[in-house]
Structure formats: structure tokens, C-alpha cells
Amino acid sequence: MRNLRIIKVFVLAISLLYTTSCDDFLDVNSDPNNPTQVSEPLLLTGIIANFSYEVLGGFPVRVTNTWIQQTGYNAAFPSYDNYDVDENDVNNTWTFFSYTDVMHNCKILSEQASANRLYDYSGIAKIIWAWNMSIVTDLYGNAPFSQAWQPEAFPFPEYDTQEEIYTYIQSLLDQAIVDFGREDKLTNPAVGADDFIYGGDIEKWEKLAYSLKARFYLRLSYAPGYNTETQAQLALDAAAGGLSGNADNAMYFYLSDPGQENPWFQYAIDGKWNTNTQLSANIVDLMSANNDPRLAAFARGEVAGYVNGSEGNAGSLLGEFYADADAPLIWFTYSELKLIEAEASLIVGNKGNAQASYQEGLESSFAMLSGAIGAKLGDNAAGAISTYIDDNDELNASDQVAYQQIMTQKYIANFLTFEAYNDWRRTGIPSIGLAQNPVRGDLEMPGLRFPYPSAELNYNAANVNAQGVPVGNAAVKERVWWNSTPEQCTLCN
């Protein structure tokens, strides 16, 4: 079944482009070669595959990981390594990958599956829909949601505020949890091999929904008008229903067959694109200073760091655990959830719980990578891991230093994920300076957002212009709404 992935995704991509606009008039003489409806299993397969490859393993993460200097893009300048990202660069992420390939199809699956009482399918669709919408708003700020995907009624959809979008996101996740628990749901067809994340284990999807709720509550911990302690407690309440161990980690496992490889492998290792994506000197220096054995898993071959924005030096290629052809792409880990709990517990003043969650988050990060570390360090791996954990598993007596510890460990544990970028914008931890040779002289810190895409500027100009965001790479210095008051984070300083 897994070997049919590419065929399924291809069929889905072709068919759905035509089905969504034809439902109103293709009511007679149906052509079986051009179906107007796609089955729930096939829809789910394509949504998961596209979301993983195009979004969670795609351009949004490749760019933002260079901005927070986990990686660097060692190529001729200007490039996104020195913040040259314009409205054309980001167009596919918005127009085709997110709004069309993923979220439009999530809407179709959610509505179709609900009508057929296949609520497990609709629940998964709502989780991915909410997640992809969070990435869109975190990258671009205000965006269409309430009027999106309704071209007949709203050909020029208005922009919802980021605050409104986060309300919609939490609502979608709540609806997903309700769907999973509905007593009237049908389970034929049951979610199974078409689910490349959990193989039809709906209990794990429900845990993922709660984990995402915790992440998104904490995202607004320093947003204007929001109470930090309230958001932290909401995160803790949601996390109680979240992932319960590394066995619950959400990962997409790729294959070594041509065209089915891990996106980091395709992009950075085998040369389908290039091999310019390299380990940044920033993260190498941070981890080397503390003899962090995970660095062995992050790097391929000898460890070296590329200085972002420089010319002439080179860094290591990405490690096998993250970037082999059949390596998994990390979606969400138990380690992240425990570090969410650690941060939230510290914010609400429960340092004992913060300590326990922090230690479990650290240990689970190493447990996930222990095989990769062992493959590089051999007989020295166990001792190096033990020494590092012993030296770093106690939170400092100072709340500010403890907060630095938690967020630094989260930055490392979330290597090559989009969430590392969000946490850095939210807290400024760890400290990251500008890349060398920034494309704009008015930048004071690494990129903070994407510009709006060319498709919106061309076809929805009035609404996108009303947002007041500069066009092109001038936009990268503008904060999104929840990132507009960093001074509110008293623990960050």
C-alpha cells in the first residue's frame, strides 16, 4: 500500500483541481474517468502527503530554519539566507500548497466525511486544516479564512485578523476532538493504511489535537491584550490530553524509492535541487559549547558550521536521521509537548512541575535520537548522553535562567521544524544575530515574516493592500500580531 503513495497523490492532484468547481452543473451523464467526488481514503492520503512534503518539509521550513540559523543556505547572494524573500518566492506556499493542495481539500474531506458520518476522516481533516492555517497566519499575519474557499460568494475574500484566525484554529481542533468521540460515526471504510502518520490509530490523532491546542495557546502567551498566565494554564490543560510518549510522535516515514524520498534528502543531499543547505555555525557553536551529543545526529560526516550570509566557508550536510532518503519527517514530538509543559508550568509559578517536564522533554529528545547518536559515536554514545543529561537536567534557581534553559532545549529538540522559528520570534531565545551581508540595510534582526504573495497582489489587491505590509523583502522586518510586544516576556530578559 505504501508503494502506491505517489500514484495516489498524482491522481488526487489532478482530479481535485477539476471537481471543486463543477459540482453545480455536472449532475447528468457522469464520466467515470473524470469523477466529481473522490473517496475519503484517497482524499486523506493526498492531504497528508502534500501537507508533509510541501508545507512541513517545504519552503516555509527551509527558509525560516536559515533565519534562526539552525541551517544556512550556502549559495550566491542574494538568497533567503540573507533575507532576500519576495512576493514571488512565497507565492506557491500560499496559493497552491496551503490554500489549494491542503486546506481546500481538507474542507472538502471534512464536509464530505461529515455528510457520510465518517467522522474519523473529518476529524483528521480538521486537524490538518487548523495546522496549515496556523502556518499561513504565522508566516503572513492576517489572511483570508472565513471567506476563503468560497469563490462564488467571495471572489475577493477579505482578510481575517490573526487573532480571529487563532480562534478559528482552536475551534477546528475542538470540532476534531468531538468528531473522534461521536457515537453515531461509521467506520466503514475505517481509517487505516491511508493514514501515513498513525495508521488509523484515532486515539493518537486525538492526542495530537490536544498537543496542538497546547502549542497554539502558548503561542499567544505574549500577544497584545492576552494574559500570559492564562494562556500558559490553557496550554497545560490541553497538554494533559496530549502525546504520552515517543510512541505517539507524529512522523511521516518516507521511502527510498525514486520520487518518494524525504524532502530534506531531495532538497539538500542527493542533488535533485542542490546541496547548499548546510548546518549553521550558530547551532554548531551552541551545542559544541555544551558537548551536546545530538550534534552527531544533526550533522553528516565531520561537524562543521556555515556562517550564515558569509562567502567561502562550508558547513556539514544534514544528518542521516533527518535527511536520509527513507528518514522520517518530524511533525510533532513528545519532547516538544513536555517542553511546552515545562515553559507553561514555569510561567504559572509551578517550578516543580516545570522541572519534571523539562527533564522528561530532554530525555525523550535523546531517546528519539539515541540510535543516530550511537551510529556516529559508537561505544562513546551512552556515556556522552548520560553526562550531558546529568549536567543539564536541573533548572537553575533563577526563573529567568531556567526559562533560558527550557527555550534553548526546545530550540534544539525542534531541529528542522517550523515551531523552532515561532518560539524564537515569541521569546528571542536563543539570541540570534543577523546573518552577514543582509540584503537590506534597515534590518535589525533576522526575518520576522513573509511578504504577501504575488497572486494576492494581482488578484485580491484591495484586501491585501489594506493590511499595510510592505511589498517584497521589505516585509521581513515587520512583526506579526502575536509577536508585536516582546517586552511583555519578563522571563525572557
C-alpha positions in Angstrom: 0.0 0.0 0.0 2.8 2.4 0.9 4.3 2.0 -2.6 1.1 3.5 -4.1 1.6 6.8 -2.5 2.9 8.7 -5.5 0.2 7.3 -7.7 -2.5 8.3 -5.3 -1.2 11.8 -4.8 -0.9 12.3 -8.5 -4.4 11.2 -9.1 -5.6 13.4 -6.3 -3.8 16.4 -7.5 -5.3 16.1 -11.0 -8.8 15.2 -10.0 -9.4 17.7 -7.3 -8.4 20.7 -9.4 -11.5 19.9 -11.5 -14.1 18.5 -9.1 -14.4 21.5 -6.8 -15.7 23.9 -9.5 -18.0 21.6 -11.4 -20.4 20.2 -8.7 -23.2 22.6 -9.6 -23.6 21.6 -13.2 -22.2 18.1 -13.7 -25.3 16.4 -12.5 -26.1 14.2 -15.5 -24.1 12.0 -17.9 -21.3 11.4 -15.3 -18.0 10.5 -16.8 -16.3 7.8 -14.7 -12.9 8.9 -16.0 -13.5 12.4 -14.6 -15.1 11.8 -11.1 -16.8 14.7 -9.4 -16.1 13.2 -6.0 -13.0 11.5 -4.5 -13.3 8.9 -1.7 -12.3 9.7 1.8 -9.3 7.4 1.9 -7.9 8.9 -1.3 -8.5 12.4 -0.1 -6.8 11.7 3.2 -3.8 10.2 1.5 -3.2 13.2 -0.7 -3.8 15.7 2.1 -1.3 14.1 4.4 1.3 13.6 1.7 1.0 17.2 0.4 1.0 18.7 3.9 4.1 16.8 4.8 6.1 17.4 1.7 5.0 20.9 0.6 4.5 22.6 4.0 6.1 20.9 7.0 9.1 19.8 4.9 8.9 22.5 2.3 9.8 26.1 1.6 8.4 27.6 4.9 10.7 25.5 7.0 13.7 25.7 4.7 13.6 29.5 4.8 12.8 30.0 8.5 15.4 27.5 9.6 18.1 29.6 8.0 16.7 32.7 9.6 17.1 31.2 13.1 20.4 29.7 12.0 19.8 26.1 12.5 20.8 25.8 8.9 22.3 28.1 6.3 21.9 28.4 2.6 25.5 28.5 1.3 24.9 29.9 -2.2 25.4 33.0 -4.3 23.8 36.1 -2.8 21.2 37.4 -2.6 19.3 34.4 -1.3 16.9 33.7 1.6 20.0 33.1 3.8 20.4 36.9 3.9 16.7 37.6 3.9 16.0 38.1 0.2 12.5 36.7 0.0 10.0 38.5 -2.2 6.3 38.1 -3.2 7.1 35.6 -6.0 9.2 33.4 -3.8 6.3 32.8 -1.3 3.5 32.5 -3.9 3.5 28.7 -4.1 3.4 28.3 -0.3 0.3 30.4 -0.1 -1.6 29.9 -3.3 -1.0 26.3 -4.4 0.4 24.3 -1.5 -1.6 25.7 1.5 -4.8 27.2 0.3 -5.4 24.7 -2.6 -3.5 21.4 -2.1 -4.0 21.1 1.6 -6.7 23.4 3.1 -9.2 23.3 0.2 -9.0 19.6 0.2 -9.3 19.5 4.0 -12.5 21.4 3.7 -13.8 19.0 1.0 -12.9 16.0 3.1 -14.3 17.5 6.3 -17.7 18.3 4.7 -17.9 15.1 2.7 -16.9 12.8 5.5 -19.3 14.5 7.9 -22.2 14.1 5.5 -21.3 10.4 5.3 -20.8 10.1 9.1 -17.2 9.1 8.6 -16.2 11.4 11.4 -12.7 10.0 11.9 -11.8 11.3 8.5 -13.4 14.6 9.1 -11.6 14.9 12.4 -8.2 14.3 10.8 -9.0 16.8 8.1 -9.9 19.5 10.6 -6.6 18.9 12.5 -4.5 19.4 9.4 -6.7 22.3 8.2 -6.1 24.1 11.5 -2.4 23.3 11.5 -1.8 24.6 8.0 -3.9 27.7 8.7 -1.7 28.4 11.7 1.4 28.2 9.5 -0.1 30.6 7.0 -1.0 33.2 9.6 2.3 32.8 11.5 4.1 33.5 8.2 1.9 36.2 6.7 -0.2 37.6 9.5 -3.8 38.5 8.7 -5.2 36.2 6.0 -8.5 35.0 4.4 -10.3 32.3 6.4 -14.0 33.0 7.0 -14.5 34.0 3.3 -11.8 31.6 1.8 -12.7 28.6 -0.4 -16.0 30.2 -1.5 -15.2 31.7 -4.8 -18.8 32.1 -6.0 -19.8 34.0 -2.8 -16.5 35.8 -2.1 -14.3 36.1 -5.2 -12.2 38.6 -3.4 -12.0 37.3 0.2 -11.5 39.7 3.0 -8.7 39.2 5.5 -9.4 37.9 9.0 -7.2 39.2 11.7 -4.6 36.9 13.2 -6.4 37.0 16.5 -9.6 35.9 14.8 -7.8 33.1 12.9 -6.4 31.7 16.1 -10.0 31.4 17.4 -11.0 29.6 14.3 -8.0 27.3 14.6 -8.9 26.3 18.2 -12.5 25.8 17.1 -11.4 23.4 14.3 -9.3 21.4 16.8 -12.2 21.2 19.2 -14.5 20.0 16.4 -12.0 17.3 15.5 -12.0 16.0 19.1 -15.8 16.0 19.1 -15.8 14.1 15.8 -13.5 11.4 17.1 -15.8 10.8 20.0 -19.2 10.7 18.2 -21.3 7.7 18.9 -23.0 7.8 15.5 -19.9 7.6 13.4 -19.4 5.0 10.8 -16.2 3.1 10.4 -16.6 1.5 7.0 -14.3 2.5 5.4 -12.1 2.8 8.5 -9.0 5.0 8.6 -6.1 2.7 8.2 -3.3 2.3 5.6 -4.4 5.6 4.0 -3.1 7.3 7.2 0.6 7.7 6.8 1.1 9.1 10.3 -0.7 6.8 12.7 -2.0 4.0 10.6 -5.6 4.6 11.6 -4.9 5.0 15.4 -7.6 7.6 16.1 -6.6 7.9 19.8 -3.2 9.2 18.7 -4.8 11.7 16.4 -6.9 12.9 19.3 -3.7 13.3 21.4 -2.1 15.2 18.6 -5.1 17.6 18.5 -4.7 18.3 22.2 -1.0 18.8 21.8 -1.6 21.3 19.0 -4.1 23.1 21.2 -1.4 23.4 23.9 1.1 24.7 21.3 -1.3 27.3 20.0 -2.4 28.6 23.4 1.2 29.1 24.3 1.8 30.9 21.0 -0.4 33.7 22.3 1.4 33.9 25.7 2.8 37.4 24.9 0.2 38.6 22.4 -1.3 42.1 22.8 -4.2 42.0 25.3 -3.6 38.4 26.4 -2.7 37.3 29.9 0.5 35.2 29.9 -0.5 33.1 32.9 -4.0 32.4 31.5 -2.5 31.2 28.2 0.0 29.1 30.0 -2.7 27.4 32.1 -4.8 26.8 29.0 -1.8 25.1 27.4 -1.3 22.9 30.5 -4.9 21.9 30.5 -4.8 20.9 26.8 -1.4 19.2 27.2 -3.0 16.8 29.8 -4.7 15.1 26.8 -1.7 15.2 24.6 1.0 12.8 23.5 2.0 10.4 26.2 5.4 9.2 25.0 7.7 8.9 22.0 5.5 6.1 20.6 2.9 8.9 20.0 5.3 11.1 18.0 3.8 12.3 14.7 6.2 11.5 11.9 5.8 10.9 8.2 8.0 7.9 7.1 9.3 8.3 3.6 10.6 5.6 1.3 13.9 5.3 -0.6 12.0 4.7 -3.9 12.6 7.4 -6.5 10.3 10.3 -6.0 9.2 9.1 -2.6 12.2 10.2 -0.6 12.3 12.5 2.4 12.1 16.2 1.3 15.3 17.2 3.1 17.1 14.4 1.3 15.7 15.5 -2.0 16.4 19.2 -1.3 19.8 19.1 0.5 21.5 15.7 0.0 21.1 13.9 -3.4 21.3 17.0 -5.6 17.8 17.0 -7.1 17.8 20.6 -6.0 21.3 21.4 -4.7 23.5 20.7 -1.6 23.6 24.3 -0.4 21.6 23.7 2.7 24.1 23.1 5.5 24.4 23.1 9.2 24.7 26.6 10.6 27.7 27.7 12.7 25.2 29.2 15.2 23.8 25.9 16.2 27.1 24.1 16.0 28.7 26.6 18.4 25.7 26.5 20.7 25.8 22.7 21.0 29.5 22.3 20.9 29.9 24.6 23.9 28.0 22.1 26.0 29.3 18.9 24.4 25.7 18.1 23.2 25.9 14.6 21.6 22.8 15.3 19.5 25.1 17.3 17.2 26.3 14.0 15.9 22.8 13.2 14.7 22.3 16.7 13.2 25.4 16.6 11.0 26.5 14.2 8.3 30.2 13.4 8.5 32.6 15.7 10.3 30.8 18.5 12.2 31.3 22.0 10.7 29.2 25.1 10.7 28.4 27.5 7.9 28.4 31.2 8.9 25.0 32.5 7.6 25.5 35.1 4.9 29.2 34.5 4.5 31.2 33.6 1.5 33.7 30.8 1.2 33.3 28.6 4.3 31.1 25.4 4.3 29.1 23.5 6.9 28.1 19.9 7.3 25.3 18.4 5.3 22.2 17.4 7.3 22.5 14.2 9.3 21.1 10.8 8.2 18.3 10.7 10.9 16.8 13.8 9.4 17.8 13.6 5.7 18.3 10.1 4.5 16.0 9.0 1.7 13.8 7.0 4.0 14.2 9.2 7.0 11.0 10.3 8.8 9.9 13.9 8.7 9.1 15.1 12.2 5.6 16.6 12.6 5.2 16.8 16.4 7.1 15.1 19.2 6.6 14.2 22.8 9.7 16.1 23.6 8.1 19.3 22.4 5.0 18.7 24.4 6.9 18.2 27.6 8.9 21.4 27.0 5.6 23.2 26.4 4.5 21.9 29.8 7.8 23.0 31.3 7.5 26.5 30.0 3.9 26.9 30.9 4.5 25.5 34.4 7.3 27.9 35.0 5.1 30.8 33.8 2.3 29.9 36.3 4.8 29.5 39.1 4.9 25.8 39.5 8.7 25.2 39.2 8.5 21.6 40.5 6.3 20.6 37.6 8.5 22.7 35.3 11.5 20.7 36.4 9.8 17.3 35.9 8.5 18.2 32.4 11.8 19.8 31.4 13.8 16.6 32.4 11.3 14.4 30.6 11.5 16.6 27.5 15.2 16.4 27.5 15.4 12.7 28.0 12.8 12.0 25.3 14.7 14.1 22.8 17.8 11.9 23.4 15.7 8.7 23.3 14.4 9.6 19.9 17.9 10.2 18.6 19.8 7.6 20.6 20.2 5.3 17.6 21.5 8.0 15.3 23.9 9.2 18.0 25.1 5.7 18.6 25.8 5.2 14.9 28.2 8.2 14.9 29.7 8.0 18.4 29.8 4.2 18.8 30.8 3.0 22.3 31.1 6.5 23.5 27.5 7.4 22.8 25.9 6.1 26.1 28.4 7.9 28.3 28.2 11.1 26.3 24.4 11.1 26.6 24.4 10.3 30.3 27.0 13.0 31.0 25.1 15.6 29.1 21.7 14.9 30.7 23.3 14.8 34.2 24.9 18.2 33.5 21.8 19.8 32.0 18.7 18.3 33.6 18.4 20.7 36.6 16.7 24.0 36.1 18.5 27.0 37.6 17.2 28.6 40.8 16.7 31.8 38.8 13.4 31.8 36.9 14.9 33.8 34.1 17.9 31.4 33.7 15.5 28.4 33.9 13.4 29.9 31.2 16.5 30.3 29.0 17.3 26.6 29.6 13.8 25.5 28.7 13.6 27.5 25.5 17.2 26.7 24.4 16.5 23.0 24.8 13.2 23.4 22.9 15.2 25.2 20.1 17.5 22.2 19.8 14.8 19.5 20.2 12.7 21.1 17.5 15.6 21.0 15.0 14.3 21.4 11.4 10.8 22.2 12.4 8.7 25.4 11.8 8.0 25.6 15.6 11.6 26.5 16.4 11.1 29.7 14.4 7.9 30.6 16.2 9.4 30.1 19.6 12.4 32.3 18.7 10.1 35.1 17.5 8.0 34.8 20.6 10.8 34.8 23.1 14.1 35.8 21.4 15.7 32.7 22.9 18.4 31.7 22.0 20.0 35.0 21.0 20.5 35.1 17.2 22.2 37.9 15.3 21.8 39.0 11.7 23.4 36.9 9.0 26.3 38.5 7.3 25.6 40.7 4.3 21.9 41.2 4.9 20.1 42.2 1.7 18.6 45.3 3.4 20.4 47.8 5.5 17.4 48.6 7.6 17.1 45.1 9.2 17.8 45.0 12.9 17.1 41.3 13.4 16.5 38.1 11.3 13.4 37.8 9.2 10.2 38.1 11.1 7.6 37.3 8.4 6.9 36.5 4.8 5.7 39.2 2.3 2.2 38.7 0.9 2.3 36.6 -2.3 2.1 37.9 -5.9 -1.2 36.2 -6.6 -2.9 38.2 -3.8 -1.2 41.4 -5.0 -2.5 40.7 -8.5 -6.0 39.3 -7.9 -7.0 40.5 -4.4 -5.2 43.8 -4.3 -7.6 45.9 -2.3 -7.7 43.4 0.6 -4.0 42.7 0.7 -3.1 46.3 0.4 -5.4 47.1 3.3 -3.0 45.1 5.6 -0.3 47.8 5.3 2.5 45.3 4.8 5.4 46.4 2.5 5.8 44.5 -0.8 8.8 42.3 -1.3 11.7 41.7 1.1 10.9 44.9 3.0 8.2 42.9 4.7 10.6 40.6 6.5 11.3 43.3 9.2 7.6 43.6 10.1 6.2 41.7 13.1 3.0 39.6 13.0 0.4 40.5 15.6 1.3 37.9 18.3 4.9 38.9 18.1 4.4 42.7 18.5 5.1 43.1 22.2 8.2 41.0 23.1 8.9 43.2 26.1 5.9 41.6 27.8 8.0 38.4 28.2 9.5 39.2 31.6 11.1 35.8 31.9 12.9 36.3 28.5 15.2 39.0 29.8 
